[in-house]
Amino acid sequence: MPAQVVRVVSGQTLEAISRGKAFKVRLAGIEAPDIQQQPWGHAAKQQLEATVNSKTVTLELDGQPDKFGRQWAYVWQNGKLLNEQLLKEGYVLWDGRSRDRKYDERLEKAQAWARIMGRGVWDVKQPMRQTPTEFRQMAGVGSREWGQGGQGE
């Protein structure tokens, strides 16, 4: 479904309007660094903003909303799968927990390429030492309700 992106919340979450309805979207198949995980969290958010903020995208919905009320989706722009592009550039990690597994192989390969090339979080000079999930567990982020300062998982 076509949607207008109105705000990027984090490297994995955006707000959009489609068919007159506003909702939050959680990009499926990826896990972005927490916004507090520096410098990767801000870099992921900035890249997503630069790519889709105030632009029209196509959302391919993936199951029911998550515990924060975000709709899982694969985001397409100009014929490219944005979830995959973020992985290839090393801004996010592959998350194999998506409900519709049809893009899993494609997403996993994108992450493998970024890792081999040392892109983003895989840069050997400044690697991300904790997964976003590990970071959130240690920092106590993600257990709070959406909008309370946590990015959510």
Short mmCIF file of the C-alpha atoms (twelve columns), coordinates in Angstrom:
data_MODEL
# 
_entry.id   MODEL 
# 
loop_
_atom_site.group_PDB 
_atom_site.id 
_atom_site.type_symbol 
_atom_site.label_atom_id 
_atom_site.label_alt_id 
_atom_site.label_comp_id 
_atom_site.label_asym_id 
_atom_site.label_seq_id 
_atom_site.Cartn_x 
_atom_site.Cartn_y 
_atom_site.Cartn_z 
_atom_site.pdbx_PDB_model_num 
ATOM 1   C CA . MET A 1   0.000  0.000   0.000  1 
ATOM 2   C CA . PRO A 2   1.305  3.488   -0.753 1 
ATOM 3   C CA . ALA A 3   2.091  5.664   2.268  1 
ATOM 4   C CA . GLN A 4   3.520  9.099   2.988  1 
ATOM 5   C CA . VAL A 5   6.294  9.085   5.599  1 
ATOM 6   C CA . VAL A 6   5.701  11.934  8.052  1 
ATOM 7   C CA . ARG A 7   8.379  11.208  10.662 1 
ATOM 8   C CA . VAL A 8   11.311 8.887   11.285 1 
ATOM 9   C CA . VAL A 9   11.398 7.822   14.930 1 
ATOM 10  C CA . SER A 10  14.483 5.584   14.869 1 
ATOM 11  C CA . GLY A 11  16.528 3.440   12.511 1 
ATOM 12  C CA . GLN A 12  13.742 0.876   12.423 1 
ATOM 13  C CA . THR A 13  10.546 2.859   13.054 1 
ATOM 14  C CA . LEU A 14  8.703  5.518   11.111 1 
ATOM 15  C CA . GLU A 15  5.317  7.193   11.155 1 
ATOM 16  C CA . ALA A 16  3.266  7.245   7.978  1 
ATOM 17  C CA . ILE A 17  -0.136 8.131   6.585  1 
ATOM 18  C CA . SER A 18  -1.953 5.845   4.179  1 
ATOM 19  C CA . ARG A 19  -5.550 6.125   3.018  1 
ATOM 20  C CA . GLY A 20  -6.110 8.928   5.519  1 
ATOM 21  C CA . LYS A 21  -4.948 6.852   8.484  1 
ATOM 22  C CA . ALA A 22  -1.797 7.602   10.529 1 
ATOM 23  C CA . PHE A 23  0.172  4.732   12.024 1 
ATOM 24  C CA . LYS A 24  3.624  3.656   13.195 1 
ATOM 25  C CA . VAL A 25  5.631  1.249   11.052 1 
ATOM 26  C CA . ARG A 26  8.325  -1.134  12.317 1 
ATOM 27  C CA . LEU A 27  10.594 -2.293  9.492  1 
ATOM 28  C CA . ALA A 28  10.397 -6.087  9.352  1 
ATOM 29  C CA . GLY A 29  13.436 -8.340  9.271  1 
ATOM 30  C CA . ILE A 30  15.875 -5.820  10.732 1 
ATOM 31  C CA . GLU A 31  17.008 -4.599  14.128 1 
ATOM 32  C CA . ALA A 32  18.495 -1.118  14.350 1 
ATOM 33  C CA . PRO A 33  20.964 -0.059  17.033 1 
ATOM 34  C CA . ASP A 34  19.263 1.714   19.910 1 
ATOM 35  C CA . ILE A 35  19.340 5.487   19.567 1 
ATOM 36  C CA . GLN A 36  21.589 5.546   22.676 1 
ATOM 37  C CA . GLN A 37  24.088 3.150   21.049 1 
ATOM 38  C CA . GLN A 38  26.569 5.653   19.677 1 
ATOM 39  C CA . PRO A 39  27.398 6.341   16.933 1 
ATOM 40  C CA . TRP A 40  25.311 3.650   15.236 1 
ATOM 41  C CA . GLY A 41  21.828 4.504   16.548 1 
ATOM 42  C CA . HIS A 42  21.896 8.074   15.275 1 
ATOM 43  C CA . ALA A 43  23.526 7.014   12.006 1 
ATOM 44  C CA . ALA A 44  20.750 4.484   11.321 1 
ATOM 45  C CA . LYS A 45  18.058 7.056   12.083 1 
ATOM 46  C CA . GLN A 46  19.743 9.724   9.952  1 
ATOM 47  C CA . GLN A 47  20.068 7.338   7.016  1 
ATOM 48  C CA . LEU A 48  16.402 6.365   7.216  1 
ATOM 49  C CA . GLU A 49  15.428 10.059  7.453  1 
ATOM 50  C CA . ALA A 50  17.560 10.980  4.455  1 
ATOM 51  C CA . THR A 51  16.016 8.177   2.429  1 
ATOM 52  C CA . VAL A 52  12.291 8.335   3.224  1 
ATOM 53  C CA . ASN A 53  11.307 11.335  5.370  1 
ATOM 54  C CA . SER A 54  8.432  13.273  3.737  1 
ATOM 55  C CA . LYS A 55  8.444  10.855  0.798  1 
ATOM 56  C CA . THR A 56  6.025  8.299   -0.572 1 
ATOM 57  C CA . VAL A 57  6.883  4.634   -0.064 1 
ATOM 58  C CA . THR A 58  5.101  1.338   -0.599 1 
ATOM 59  C CA . LEU A 59  4.442  -0.742  2.503  1 
ATOM 60  C CA . GLU A 60  4.198  -4.513  2.332  1 
ATOM 61  C CA . LEU A 61  2.581  -5.386  5.654  1 
ATOM 62  C CA . ASP A 62  3.843  -8.361  7.655  1 
ATOM 63  C CA . GLY A 63  1.398  -9.632  10.266 1 
ATOM 64  C CA . GLN A 64  -0.174 -7.997  13.285 1 
ATOM 65  C CA . PRO A 65  1.247  -4.944  15.078 1 
ATOM 66  C CA . ASP A 66  3.978  -5.465  17.673 1 
ATOM 67  C CA . LYS A 67  3.606  -4.882  21.421 1 
ATOM 68  C CA . PHE A 68  4.195  -1.146  20.885 1 
ATOM 69  C CA . GLY A 69  1.390  -0.892  18.307 1 
ATOM 70  C CA . ARG A 70  3.732  -0.587  15.324 1 
ATOM 71  C CA . GLN A 71  2.726  -2.301  12.095 1 
ATOM 72  C CA . TRP A 72  5.442  -4.647  10.787 1 
ATOM 73  C CA . ALA A 73  6.252  -3.912  7.140  1 
ATOM 74  C CA . TYR A 74  8.732  -4.230  4.336  1 
ATOM 75  C CA . VAL A 75  9.289  -0.754  2.915  1 
ATOM 76  C CA . TRP A 76  9.791  -0.270  -0.810 1 
ATOM 77  C CA . GLN A 77  10.989 2.909   -2.491 1 
ATOM 78  C CA . ASN A 78  11.717 3.274   -6.201 1 
ATOM 79  C CA . GLY A 79  11.656 -0.514  -6.634 1 
ATOM 80  C CA . LYS A 80  14.208 -1.127  -3.863 1 
ATOM 81  C CA . LEU A 81  13.591 -2.906  -0.568 1 
ATOM 82  C CA . LEU A 82  14.688 -0.351  2.028  1 
ATOM 83  C CA . ASN A 83  15.051 -2.986  4.758  1 
ATOM 84  C CA . GLU A 84  17.644 -4.711  2.548  1 
ATOM 85  C CA . GLN A 85  19.445 -1.458  1.689  1 
ATOM 86  C CA . LEU A 86  19.899 -0.581  5.368  1 
ATOM 87  C CA . LEU A 87  21.423 -4.029  5.932  1 
ATOM 88  C CA . LYS A 88  23.782 -3.747  2.932  1 
ATOM 89  C CA . GLU A 89  25.059 -0.406  4.188  1 
ATOM 90  C CA . GLY A 90  25.656 -1.783  7.688  1 
ATOM 91  C CA . TYR A 91  23.189 0.488   9.487  1 
ATOM 92  C CA . VAL A 92  21.117 -2.362  10.953 1 
ATOM 93  C CA . LEU A 93  21.294 -6.070  11.754 1 
ATOM 94  C CA . TRP A 94  19.236 -8.866  10.236 1 
ATOM 95  C CA . ASP A 95  16.469 -10.090 12.519 1 
ATOM 96  C CA . GLY A 96  15.221 -13.509 11.485 1 
ATOM 97  C CA . ARG A 97  12.087 -13.273 13.606 1 
ATOM 98  C CA . SER A 98  9.846  -11.789 10.918 1 
ATOM 99  C CA . ARG A 99  6.435  -13.356 10.552 1 
ATOM 100 C CA . ASP A 100 6.524  -13.622 6.765  1 
ATOM 101 C CA . ARG A 101 9.886  -15.196 6.057  1 
ATOM 102 C CA . LYS A 102 9.833  -14.645 2.292  1 
ATOM 103 C CA . TYR A 103 12.684 -12.104 2.357  1 
ATOM 104 C CA . ASP A 104 14.831 -13.815 5.011  1 
ATOM 105 C CA . GLU A 105 17.402 -15.229 2.586  1 
ATOM 106 C CA . ARG A 106 17.684 -11.922 0.772  1 
ATOM 107 C CA . LEU A 107 18.093 -9.975  4.027  1 
ATOM 108 C CA . GLU A 108 20.573 -12.438 5.490  1 
ATOM 109 C CA . LYS A 109 22.717 -12.171 2.335  1 
ATOM 110 C CA . ALA A 110 22.627 -8.365  2.539  1 
ATOM 111 C CA . GLN A 111 23.973 -8.510  6.092  1 
ATOM 112 C CA . ALA A 112 26.659 -11.022 5.096  1 
ATOM 113 C CA . TRP A 113 27.809 -8.644  2.345  1 
ATOM 114 C CA . ALA A 114 27.992 -5.690  4.767  1 
ATOM 115 C CA . ARG A 115 29.941 -7.806  7.229  1 
ATOM 116 C CA . ILE A 116 32.461 -8.965  4.614  1 
ATOM 117 C CA . MET A 117 32.881 -5.396  3.359  1 
ATOM 118 C CA . GLY A 118 33.219 -3.969  6.896  1 
ATOM 119 C CA . ARG A 119 30.334 -1.541  6.424  1 
ATOM 120 C CA . GLY A 120 28.757 0.414   9.297  1 
ATOM 121 C CA . VAL A 121 28.362 -1.673  12.447 1 
ATOM 122 C CA . TRP A 122 30.794 -4.218  10.943 1 
ATOM 123 C CA . ASP A 123 33.660 -1.697  10.556 1 
ATOM 124 C CA . VAL A 124 36.686 -3.359  12.174 1 
ATOM 125 C CA . LYS A 125 37.995 0.039   13.332 1 
ATOM 126 C CA . GLN A 126 34.801 0.793   15.241 1 
ATOM 127 C CA . PRO A 127 32.633 -2.329  15.508 1 
ATOM 128 C CA . MET A 128 29.385 -2.440  17.398 1 
ATOM 129 C CA . ARG A 129 30.227 -4.690  20.346 1 
ATOM 130 C CA . GLN A 130 26.694 -5.453  21.545 1 
ATOM 131 C CA . THR A 131 23.646 -6.329  19.517 1 
ATOM 132 C CA . PRO A 132 20.772 -3.889  19.936 1 
ATOM 133 C CA . THR A 133 18.904 -6.517  21.967 1 
ATOM 134 C CA . GLU A 134 21.865 -6.999  24.329 1 
ATOM 135 C CA . PHE A 135 22.263 -3.239  24.697 1 
ATOM 136 C CA . ARG A 136 18.570 -2.709  25.472 1 
ATOM 137 C CA . GLN A 137 18.575 -5.518  28.023 1 
ATOM 138 C CA . MET A 138 21.619 -4.101  29.818 1 
ATOM 139 C CA . ALA A 139 20.325 -0.522  29.645 1 
ATOM 140 C CA . GLY A 140 16.764 -1.460  30.566 1 
ATOM 141 C CA . VAL A 141 15.473 0.096   27.336 1 
ATOM 142 C CA . GLY A 142 12.628 -1.549  25.469 1 
ATOM 143 C CA . SER A 143 10.817 -2.662  28.588 1 
ATOM 144 C CA . ARG A 144 9.136  0.745   28.780 1 
ATOM 145 C CA . GLU A 145 6.029  1.596   26.846 1 
ATOM 146 C CA . TRP A 146 6.391  3.322   23.491 1 
ATOM 147 C CA . GLY A 147 6.824  7.070   23.814 1 
ATOM 148 C CA . GLN A 148 8.320  6.883   27.301 1 
ATOM 149 C CA . GLY A 149 11.844 7.433   26.022 1 
ATOM 150 C CA . GLY A 150 12.433 3.883   24.792 1 
ATOM 151 C CA . GLN A 151 12.754 3.069   21.138 1 
ATOM 152 C CA . GLY A 152 11.030 -0.254  21.597 1 
ATOM 153 C CA . GLU A 153 12.258 -3.552  20.221 1 
# 
